[in-house]
Amino acid sequence: MTEKKENVKNLSITEASSNFDNLEMMSVKELLTNINHEDTTVPVAVEKALPQIEDLVTRIVTRMKEGGRIFYLGAGTSGRLGVLDASEIPPTFGVSSARVIGLIAGGDKALRSAVEAAEDDTEMAWKELLVFNVDNNDIVIGIAASGSTPYVVGGLAKARENGLLTGCITCNPESMLAEVAECPIIVVVGPEFVTGSSRMKAGTAQKLVLNMITTTVMIKLGRVKGNRMINMQLTNRKLIERGTRMIVDELGIQRDAARTLLLEHGSVKKALEYYKSMNGK
């Protein structure tokens, strides 16, 4: 009995037993209701980590103004979330894809299927970072729900050792990753509905924090005006229409003129700057 208690105590929070049991006996409604109930705890946990998020974001803004880049390191769900966040920054804010970069253990193949033992390599992440000629202006953020993924911990340790700013997003307060990171973000969401399935609450928490980090950074770098994505890439009809409405609202000109102006200059920001310069505004 003593040994069993000790093992339970030593389990990471993300591996702890679910608050629910006999899931297979629940109705569909019960399953959905209980999952939803568990999910409501995630924003509360993120709120408690706001001071940690603020500290990291403030430091990131300073470095990115000097040309720094954000690199995400992750494996499995955590790695996919990092790659997802990085991939959405260029179209949303009109910055180069070289400013926010997501690295996942096992490479792009791991985005769709598991790559055996890829996350167990403690040296691979740093080797991959070196390909990008990282320097002291760059930021490396390790993402791992458990906080123990060797690929992430090893990469973050080497990054910090070499003078890069290091942060992390983890759901275990006493993890190796939290110890290695200069600016740890620890979001304690508790046990998963399905024991150990960190794609659920932990993944949701990581996504929320990633949204907060890059959105706030991009706003502070001047990529948003008012509440609008004036630097978004015009990659489809919907975004062209959105940009046209922004120009109409801002300048009070006719829709066709606004659309022409937008397409000529390639972004809402450039279109507005041109129009105002030509009209003395």
C-alpha positions in Angstrom: 0.0 0.0 0.0 2.8 2.4 0.9 4.5 1.8 -2.5 1.3 2.5 -4.4 0.8 5.8 -2.6 4.3 6.8 -3.3 3.9 6.0 -7.0 0.7 8.1 -7.2 2.4 11.0 -5.5 5.3 10.9 -7.9 3.0 11.0 -11.0 3.0 14.2 -12.9 -0.3 16.1 -12.8 -0.9 15.4 -16.5 -0.6 11.7 -15.8 -2.8 11.7 -12.7 -6.0 9.7 -12.8 -9.1 11.3 -14.2 -11.7 12.8 -11.9 -14.2 10.6 -13.7 -14.3 6.8 -14.1 -16.3 4.2 -16.0 -16.4 6.5 -19.0 -17.6 3.7 -21.3 -20.8 3.5 -19.1 -21.7 7.1 -19.7 -24.3 8.3 -22.3 -23.2 10.6 -25.1 -24.9 13.5 -23.2 -23.0 12.6 -20.0 -19.7 12.4 -21.8 -20.1 15.7 -23.6 -21.4 17.4 -20.4 -18.5 16.2 -18.3 -15.9 17.0 -20.9 -17.3 20.5 -21.2 -17.3 20.8 -17.4 -13.6 20.0 -17.3 -12.9 22.4 -20.1 -14.3 25.3 -18.2 -11.5 25.0 -15.7 -8.8 25.8 -18.3 -9.3 29.6 -18.6 -9.2 29.9 -14.8 -5.8 28.1 -14.8 -4.5 30.3 -17.6 -5.6 33.4 -15.7 -3.4 32.4 -12.8 -0.4 32.3 -15.1 -1.0 35.8 -16.5 2.0 37.4 -14.6 4.3 34.7 -16.1 2.9 35.3 -19.6 3.3 39.1 -19.2 6.9 38.7 -18.2 7.8 36.6 -21.2 5.8 38.7 -23.7 7.5 41.9 -22.5 10.9 40.4 -23.0 9.9 39.0 -26.4 8.8 42.4 -27.7 12.1 44.0 -26.7 14.1 41.3 -28.6 11.8 41.2 -31.7 12.2 45.0 -32.1 15.9 44.2 -32.4 15.3 41.6 -35.1 14.8 38.6 -32.9 12.7 35.6 -33.8 10.5 33.2 -31.8 11.2 29.5 -32.1 8.8 26.9 -30.7 10.0 23.4 -29.7 7.5 20.6 -29.1 6.6 17.0 -29.8 3.2 15.4 -30.5 0.2 17.7 -29.7 2.5 20.4 -28.2 4.7 20.4 -31.3 1.7 20.6 -33.6 0.2 23.5 -31.7 3.5 25.4 -32.0 3.7 24.8 -35.7 0.1 25.9 -36.1 0.6 29.1 -34.2 3.7 29.9 -36.2 2.0 29.2 -39.5 -0.9 31.6 -38.7 1.3 34.6 -38.0 2.3 35.6 -41.6 -1.3 35.7 -43.0 -2.8 37.3 -40.0 -0.2 40.0 -39.3 1.7 40.2 -42.6 5.2 39.4 -41.2 7.7 37.1 -42.7 7.4 33.4 -41.9 11.0 33.7 -40.6 9.9 35.7 -37.6 8.0 32.9 -35.8 9.1 29.3 -36.5 7.7 26.1 -35.1 9.9 23.0 -34.8 8.4 19.6 -34.0 10.2 16.4 -33.1 10.3 14.2 -36.1 9.9 17.1 -38.6 6.9 17.8 -40.8 6.0 14.1 -41.0 5.1 14.3 -37.3 2.4 16.8 -38.0 0.2 14.0 -39.4 1.5 10.9 -37.8 3.7 9.8 -34.8 7.4 9.5 -35.5 8.8 6.7 -33.3 11.3 7.9 -30.6 11.7 11.3 -32.2 10.9 13.1 -28.9 13.5 11.1 -27.0 16.5 12.8 -28.7 17.9 15.4 -26.3 20.3 16.9 -28.9 18.2 17.1 -32.0 16.3 20.4 -31.2 19.5 22.3 -30.7 21.0 21.0 -33.9 17.8 22.1 -35.7 18.0 25.6 -34.1 21.6 26.0 -35.3 20.5 25.6 -38.9 18.7 29.0 -38.4 21.9 30.7 -37.0 20.2 31.6 -33.8 21.7 34.5 -31.7 21.0 36.4 -28.5 18.1 38.3 -29.9 16.2 35.1 -30.5 13.6 33.5 -28.2 13.0 29.8 -27.8 9.8 28.6 -26.2 9.5 24.9 -25.2 6.0 23.5 -25.2 5.4 20.3 -23.3 2.4 19.4 -21.2 4.4 17.0 -19.0 7.4 19.2 -18.9 9.7 16.2 -19.4 10.0 15.7 -23.2 13.7 15.2 -23.9 13.6 16.9 -27.3 12.2 20.0 -25.7 14.1 20.0 -22.4 17.4 19.3 -24.2 16.9 22.1 -26.8 15.8 24.6 -24.2 18.7 23.9 -22.0 21.2 24.4 -24.8 19.4 27.6 -25.9 19.7 29.1 -22.5 23.3 28.0 -22.1 24.0 29.9 -25.3 22.4 33.1 -24.2 19.0 33.0 -25.9 15.9 34.0 -24.0 14.0 30.8 -23.0 10.4 30.3 -22.1 8.1 27.4 -21.8 4.5 26.4 -21.6 3.9 23.4 -19.4 1.2 22.0 -17.1 3.4 20.5 -14.4 4.9 23.0 -11.9 7.8 20.8 -10.7 9.0 19.7 -14.1 12.4 19.7 -15.7 11.2 22.1 -18.4 10.0 24.6 -15.8 13.4 24.4 -14.1 15.4 24.9 -17.4 13.3 27.8 -18.7 14.3 31.4 -17.8 10.6 32.4 -18.1 8.4 29.4 -17.4 4.6 29.6 -17.9 2.9 26.9 -15.8 -0.7 26.3 -16.4 -2.0 23.7 -13.9 -5.2 22.3 -15.5 -5.3 19.1 -13.4 -5.9 15.5 -14.6 -7.4 15.0 -18.1 -10.9 13.6 -18.6 -9.3 10.6 -20.3 -6.3 9.9 -18.0 -3.1 11.1 -19.6 -4.7 12.5 -22.8 -3.0 15.8 -22.8 -4.4 16.7 -26.1 -7.5 17.8 -24.1 -7.3 20.3 -21.3 -3.5 20.7 -21.5 -3.6 21.2 -25.3 -6.4 23.7 -24.9 -4.4 25.7 -22.3 -1.3 25.7 -24.5 -3.3 27.0 -27.5 -4.8 29.8 -25.4 -1.4 30.8 -24.1 0.2 30.7 -27.6 -2.7 32.9 -28.9 -2.0 35.4 -26.1 1.7 35.5 -26.7 1.9 36.1 -30.4 -1.2 38.3 -30.6 0.1 40.6 -27.9 3.5 40.7 -29.4 2.2 41.5 -32.9 0.0 44.3 -31.5 3.0 45.8 -29.7 5.0 45.6 -32.9 2.4 47.7 -34.7 0.8 45.1 -36.8 -2.7 46.0 -35.6 -4.6 49.4 -35.8 -7.5 49.9 -33.5 -8.8 46.3 -33.5 -8.1 45.4 -37.1 -5.5 43.3 -38.9 -4.4 46.0 -41.2 -1.3 44.0 -42.3 -3.1 40.7 -43.1 -2.1 39.0 -46.4 -4.8 39.1 -49.1 -4.8 35.4 -49.8 -8.4 34.9 -50.6 -11.7 36.6 -51.5 -12.9 36.8 -47.9 -9.8 38.7 -46.8 -10.0 41.1 -49.8 -13.6 41.9 -48.8 -12.6 42.4 -45.2 -9.8 44.7 -46.2 -12.1 46.6 -48.5 -14.5 47.2 -45.6 -11.7 48.4 -43.4 -10.7 51.0 -45.9 -14.3 52.1 -46.5 -14.8 52.5 -42.7 -11.6 54.4 -42.3 -11.7 56.7 -45.3 -15.4 56.9 -46.1 -14.8 56.3 -49.8 -16.8 54.2 -52.2 -16.4 50.4 -52.0 -15.0 50.0 -55.6 -12.5 52.7 -55.0 -11.5 51.1 -51.7 -11.1 47.7 -53.3 -9.0 49.1 -56.1 -6.8 51.0 -53.6 -6.3 47.8 -51.6 -5.4 45.6 -54.5 -2.9 48.2 -55.9 -1.0 48.4 -52.6 -1.4 44.9 -51.2 -2.4 45.7 -47.7 -4.8 47.8 -45.8 -2.0 49.7 -44.0 -0.2 50.6 -47.2 -3.4 51.6 -48.9 -4.3 53.9 -46.0 -0.9 55.4 -45.9 -0.9 56.1 -49.7 -4.3 57.6 -49.7 -3.6 59.9 -46.7 -0.3 61.0 -48.2 -2.0 61.9 -51.4 -4.9 63.7 -49.8 -2.9 65.6 -47.1 -4.5 63.7 -44.2 
